[in-house]
Amino acid sequence: MNGRLTFGHRGDVPGWIVTDLKPHVSMRFKDVFRGIPSGSVPPFFLRDRPDVAADLEWFMQRYPLTMSDPIEAQLSSSVQTYRSSQARIEEIRSAEYIPPLLGGFKEGEAPMAYQRRAADLLRTTGRLLLLDDVGLGKTVSALAAIADGWGLPAAVVVQPHLSAQWVVEYIERFTHLRAVEVKDRNARALQVADVYVFRYSNISAWVDMVEPLGIRTAIFDEIQELRHGRTTDKGRAAASVCAAVEYRLGLTATPIYNYGSEIFNVVEYIAPGALGSWPEFLTNWCSQHGSHWIVREPEALGAYLQEEGIAIRRTNEDAEVASTLPGLSKTVIEVDWDDGAVQTDHELQRKLALRVLGGSFHESGAAARELNLMMRHETGVAKARAAAAYVRTLAEAGEAVLVGAWHREVYDIMRERLADLRPVMFTGSESAAAKRKARQAFIDGDTNIMLMSLRAGAGLDGLQHRAAHVVYAELDWSPQVHVQFTGRLHRRGQPRPVTAHFLHVDGGSDPAIMATLGLKASQSHGILNPYGGMGEATPIDESRIKQLARMILEQEVEA
């Protein structure tokens, strides 16, 4: 006998229990089930999932385990479920598959074939992380799944500035569904509807109403909002919502803003346990660098998520969608550093840099945060006037321009320098009503310039009908922020090729940011595009702030 297989629970989690393994069999078992710590000994616990049952059956072909007839029947049933599901997923993913026509859309409106494919996959598996490129209509894909009544009532959770857009410009425009926009935190009985649109900022107050409302489907728009997991109120609330519904759908083009380990939390909401426990995920998929975890093989993880039917991702290059989108080009422009605009405290920078490189763990972390904030602010201010001049050139040539920045002082400088052109603002400081007004003014042609926070406007639609130029007055550490931001214009409905203008200076934080973006881009690219041929993730030699600290000290020596 090689060992014994039974079924039981670890806490509230059901799973397979493997006991009495011979030493050499135990070694092979841990080689196959990598989430089990290498130094541990039986009994081993494996979560009850169809894919785990399939792996168990495969292992037992080489090392048979003793089990009762009921356990054998249970294992066989789970394996058959897995095989049937995989066959259906493969059918839907195949290029030859023709997605069925779905009802519920208004006359003259209909989802495209690739949007119906995503809807069909959700209806087959009951869980889906839809990772389509920015601008490919993930919202319409979501509505395609529920427009004919499947999975209703549904709860949609969105960023605050998008709730009205979801109701008016999507649900009411495309479908016959009744929608209620929930704007406050005053939990109460609501009018009967097909779709309830909540906000990430108020969902925690409405958790107890999910069951009374009879919610069957949860749709999380821009699900990267939950990448920090249950450490936030909205994360804990979302977990409670997921536990109460039958079907789960997450929408985002950018689930990872920083390092690949963020994908664990995102997947956990849609397909709980699919990546194992957090320790199992780290063992199976990740390597540690400093305080961060990165995915060793992003392509392998991305392929796994898509092959298991947990995720689906289409890009602008896919045959199904390529013909519907305009081109995208990028230009990188070096602009002048304005010494007169900033007051640089070189001595403080030097002290912080030394503390980052040589201080204790606590001192180094605090110094790194302060140095990062200082250098990014200084860099943004130093190039704000040059950025304003660049934007003016485009605007006075008749082009509408979307400008990305981050710091309030940068906005103020640019707004002052461009005052005669009446720029509008869409940042973190404006109310939802003010943002809607700014958006409409830009779309209506009242101004050619919109100043927008780099991390604002996710999911915002309509700007593509007005502008085809994005100017980055400041850069972000995360390449996915740039992807999201450019996607405000590079999306369906854009009639012209889009140009993204990246403005940078030879100094401050820009050189370090531009170098660091290489790692993060490869992390996200591999997971989102597992067959894109990028190879392994770029290795990291230093953290981003340590690179910045070294640059500061090197500049001091040269001076």
N, C-alpha and C positions, 0 to 999 in steps of 0.2 A: 504494500500500500504506500503510495506517494504522499498521501495526505487526505484531509476530509473537507468537504464543502457543505455548509449549512447556510441558513438565512436568518437574519435577526436585525437588531437595531443598535445603533450607537447614539444614545440620547434619543432624539426624535427622528433620526435619519435612518431609513431602512437600507439594508445592504447585504452583500454576500460576505460570509465569514469563512476564512480558510484557516484550518488548524492542522497540527500534527505533521507538518511538512518535514521531510527528510532534509538534512543540511544542504545537499547539493541541489535539491529541488527548490528549496527556499531561495538560494542564490539566483537560480534561473527565473523564479517568480518575480523577484525584485528587479531583475533586468527588464522584464516585460512591463510590469506595473511600476513605472519610475517614480510615482508619487510616494511610494513606501520608502521611508528612510533606510539607507544602506545598512546601518548598524542594528536595525530592529530585528526581532525574532517573532515567529507566529505566537498568537493568532493575528492574521491580517484582515483588515476590514476594507471592503470596496463598495462604494455607493451603488445603489440599485439603479442602473441606467442600461438601456438596451445595448449601447455600444460596449459597455463594460462586460455585459453577458456574452457578447460576441467574442471579445478578447479572451474571456475565461474559457469558452468552448474551444477556441484555437489553441490555447495553452494546454488544455486537457487532451488534445490529440497526441501530444508528445508525453505528457505526464498525467495520466488519468487519476482523478480524485474520487474517493468513495463518497457517495451521496445517496439519500433515500429516493424512492420513486417520486414522491411529491416534489422534492427539490429538483430532480432531473426534469420533470414535466414543466416546472416553473422556469427553469433555465432555458429549456427548449422553446417555450412560448415567447420569452423575452428575445431570444435570438431571432426567431421568425419575425417578430415585430420589427426588429432592427433591419433585417434584410428587406422586408417589404417597404419600409420607409425609405431605405437607401435606393431601392429600385425606382420608387416614385420620384425622389429628389433628382436622381440622375436623368430621368425622363424629362422633368421640367427644365433642367439646366442645359439640356442638349440643344444644339443649334437648330436641329430639325423640328423641335417641338413648336407647335402652334398654340399659343395660349387661348383659352376659350373666351368668347365674347362675354362680357359681364354687364348686367343691367343696372338700372338705378341712376344713370346719368341723364341730364336734361338733353332735349333735342339739340343737335348741333355740337354737343360736347361728348367726347369719348376718350378714354385712356388709350395710350399707344401700346403697341404689342409688348414692349419691354416692361411697361408699367403693369400690364395684365399678368405678365410672367411673375413679377414680384408678388402681386396679390394672390396668385394661384399657389405660390410656395408658402405664403403665410397660412392660407386656408388648409394646406396639406399638413403642415407641421405644427401649427398653432403658436409658433415662435419665430421671429425673424429680426435680424439686425440688417436693415437696408442701408448699404454704404455707397449708394450711387454718387457719382461726382456731383459737385455743386451745380445747380441749374438743370438737373435732369428730371425734376418734377417728382420728388419723393412724396410730397403731399398728395398729389394726384394718385400715386401708386397706393397710398394708404386708403384713400377714399374708394379706389377701385375694389378693395377687399370688402368694404362694408356697405357700399351704396345700395346694393340689392337687398339689404336686411341681414346679411350674415354677421354674426358676432355682436349684434346690437342688444342693448345700448352700449356705447363706447365712451370712454373717457380719454380725452386728448390733453396732454400736459405740454405747455409751450412756454417760451420766454415771454415776459409780460408785454413787450411791444408787439408781439405777433398774434395775440389772442383775437383781436378784431379782424385782422387779415385772414386768419383761418376761417372765421365765421362768414364774413362778407365776400371775400375774394376767392374762396375755395369751396366751402360746404354749400353756401347758398348759390354760388355761381354755377357749380358743376352738377350738383345733386338735388334731389327732392327731400333730403333729410332735414329734420327739425333740429336746430342747434341752440344751445344756451351757453352764453359766454359768462363765466363765473369770475367776477372782477374783485371780490372782497374775501375776507376771512371769516365772515359771519355765517357759520354752518347752519343750514336750515333746510326744510323741504323745498325742493325746486319743482318747477313745472315739468311735466312729462316731456321728454325729448329723446331723440335718437343719439345725439352726440352732446356731451357736456365738455366744454373747453375750459380747463383749469390752467393756472399759471404755476410755474415752479415756486414762485414767491408765496402762493397761498395754499398749495396742495396739502401741506401738513395740517391745516385747519379743517380740511374736508375728508380726512381719511376715514372717519367713522361713518360717513355717508355713502361710501362705495357700495356696501352690501344693500342698504335700504333702496338705493337707486337702481339696484339690479345690474350693475356694470359687468359686462362679460369680456370686453376687450379694452386693454390699456395701450394707448399709443403715445410714445414719448418722442416729441419733436426735439431735434438738437439734443439727443440723449447724452452727448458729451458733458452736459450739465451735471450728470450723475457720476462722472469719472472718479470722484473722490469717495464714492461709496457711502456707507452709513455714518460717516463722520460728520455729516451735515443734516440739518432738519429735513431738507427736501429729499436727501438720500434715504433717510429712515422712512419718510412718508411714502416714497416711491416703492420701497421694498414691501410695505404693508399693502399698497395697492396691487402690486404684482401677485402677492400671496392670495388675494381675494378674487382674481379674475381667471378666466379660462385661456385667453389668448393675449400675447404680448408682442408689440412691434416697436422697435427703436429706429429712429430716422436720424442719420447724420452722414455727412461726407468726411468728417474729421473726428473720429472717436478718440484720437490721441493728440493731446496738445503738447505733451512733453515727452515722456519716455513710455516704451511699449507696455510696461506693467499696468498702465491705466486701463488697458483693454480688459483686464480681469474684471474690474468693477462693472464696466459697461455690459459685458457678456452675462455677468451674474444676474442682472435684472431681467434679461430676456430669456436666458436658458440656464437657470440655476444649477450649479454643479457640473456644467459641461466642461469646465476646465479644472475640475477637482476642487479641493480646498485651496486656500491661499498658500499654505506651505507646499502642497502638491504642485500648484502652478509654478511656484518659484523653482522647485526642484526640476520639473519637466521642461520648463521653457526659458528660464531667466538666468542672467548673470548679474552680479552686483558690481556697481562702480560708485564708490563713495556712498552717499546716502540714497542713490537711485538704483532701481532695477531696470535692466534693459532686456529685451527679448533676444536670445542668442541667434535664433533663426527666424526672423520675421516672416520670410516667405513660407516656411513650413507651418507656422501658426495660422497665417492667412489662408493657406490651402486647406488646413484642417477645418477651420470654421466654415469655409464654403462647401467643402465636400460633405460635411455633416449636415448641411442645410440650415445651419445656424445663421449664416450670413450670405448675402448676395451683393455683388459689387459690379456695376457697369460704369465704364469710363467714356469720355468723349470719343475715344478711338474705336469703341465697339461698333460693329457693323450695324447693329440695331438702332444706334443713336447718332452715329457720326454725321449723317446727312442732315440732322436737325439743328446743328450748332454752328456758330461762326468760328473763325480762327482765333488763336490767342498767341500774342507775341510779348516778349519781355525785353525791356531795355534797362541797363544798369548805368546810372549817371553819377559821376563824382562831382560834388558841388563844393564851394568854398566854405571853410571854417571861419566864422565871424568872431574874431577875438573880442571885439567890442561888445558883443551881446551877452557874454558870460563873465562871471567873476570866479575864476578857478582857484580853489584852495589846494594848491599843490602839496603843501605840507600834510594836510589832513588826508589827501589821497594816498600819499606815501605811507603814512602810519597805518591806514586801513589795509593797504596792500601787504605790508609786512605782517600784520595781524592775521590776514587771510592765509598767508603761506606758513606762518610759524607759530600761531597762537594755539591755545587749547581747542578742543572740539567746540565748546560753547562759544568761546571768543571768536574763533574762526568763522563760525556760522553767522554770528551777529554782524561781524565786520563785512562778510561777503554780501549780506543783504543791504547794508548801508552803502557799500561801495557800488553795488549794482545800481541802486536807486540814484546815487549821486552822478555816476558816469552817464547813465541813460538820459537823465534830465539835462545834464550839461551838453551832451551831444545833440539832443533835439533842439535845444535853444540855439546852439551855435550854427545850426544849418537852417533855422526857421525862415530867415529872410531870403536865403537863396532858394529855398523850397517855394516860398510865396512868389518869387520872381518867375520861377519855372512854371508854376500853375497859372500865373497871369498870362504868360505867353500862349499857353493852350487856350485859356478862356477867351482872350481877346481875338484869337483866331476863329472863334465861334464854336469851340468844342466845350461840351459839358464835362466837368471833371469831378470825380470822386476822390477826395484826399484823405488818406489815413494817417493819423497821429495818435499820441497817447497822453502827453502832458498838457495841463491846462495852460501853462505859460506859452507853449508852442502854439496852441489854438489862438491865444490872445494876440501873439505877434502876427500870425498869419491873417487873422481877422482884421487887425489894424492896417496891415500893408495892402489888404485887398478890399478895404471898406467900400470903395466906390463901385465894386462889382457885387456887393450885397450877398456875401456867402451865407449859407444857412448851416446850422449846427445839428449834429446827431451824435451826441456823446453820452456819457453816463450821468451827466448833470441835468439833462432836460427831462421833463415829465413825459409820460406816454403821449399826452395830447400835443405837447410841443414837438415831439418827434414826428407825429403824424402830420402836423402842419408843415414842418421842414421838408418832409418827404414829398408832400403834395406840391409845395412851392418849386422844388427841384424838378419834379416830373412835368409840371405845367410850364416850365421855362421862365419862371420869374427870376431865376438866377442860374448861372452856369457853374457854380461852385458849391459843393457840399463838403463840409469838414466833418469827418466821422471818426469816432474812436475805433482803433484797430480791432477791439474785441466787442464792439457793438454791432447790431444789425444782422446777427445770424438769422438766416431764414427770410430776411427782408426781400420782398419781390417788387418789381415794377421799375426799378432804376434802370434796368437794361433797355427800356424803351426810350430813354433819354440820353444816356452817356455810353461811351466806349473807351474812356481813358481813366485808369486808376493811377494815382500818384502816391507813393509811400514817402511821406515827409519824415517818418520815423520807422525804424525796423523793430520787429519783435523777435524774441529768442526762438519762438516756435514757428516752423515753416507752415504748419497747418493754419495758423492765424492768417497768414498771407493767402493761402488757398481759399479759405472762407471769404476773406475780404474781396479778393478778385472775383469770386463767384457771385458777388452782388451784381456784377455786370455781365460776366461770362456765363450765361445761362440761356435756357430756352426763351425765345422771344426777342433775342438780341439780333438785330438785322445787319450789324457790321462787325468786322474783326475787332477784337478787344486788344488794347495795349496796356500793359502794366509797367509803370515807370518806377524803378527803385533808386531813390536818391541816397547817396552815402557820402561820408567824409573820411579822409585819411587821418583819423584820430578819434579820441574818445572811445566809446563802446562799440562803434560800428565794425571795426576790423574783427574783434572777438566774436561779435554776434554773427557776422557773415561766415566765419570759420565754423562756429558751432552748429549753424543750421544744417551743415552737411550730415552730421550724425542723426539729428532728429528727422531729417527728410528720409533717410534710409530706413529708420525704424518704422515710420508710418507707411512708407511706400511698400515695404515688404509685406506687411500685414494686409494692407488694402489691395495690393496688386501682387499676389504671390507668384504669378507667372510672368512678371515684368522683366526678369533677367537682370536685376540689379545686383545679385550676389548677396553675400553676407553683409550684416550691418557694419558700418564703418567703426573700427575700434576707437575707443576713447583713451587718450593718454592723460588728460587732465580735465577737471571740471571747468565749466565755462567761466566762473568767477576767478579761479586760479589763473586761467589764461589771461584774463583781464588784468589781474594783479601783476603778473610777470611783465606784461606790456608796459604798465605804468612805471615800474622800477627800471626797465630797460630804457625807456625814454628819458628818465632822470639821469641815467649814466651817460647817455649820448649827449645830453644837454651840458 
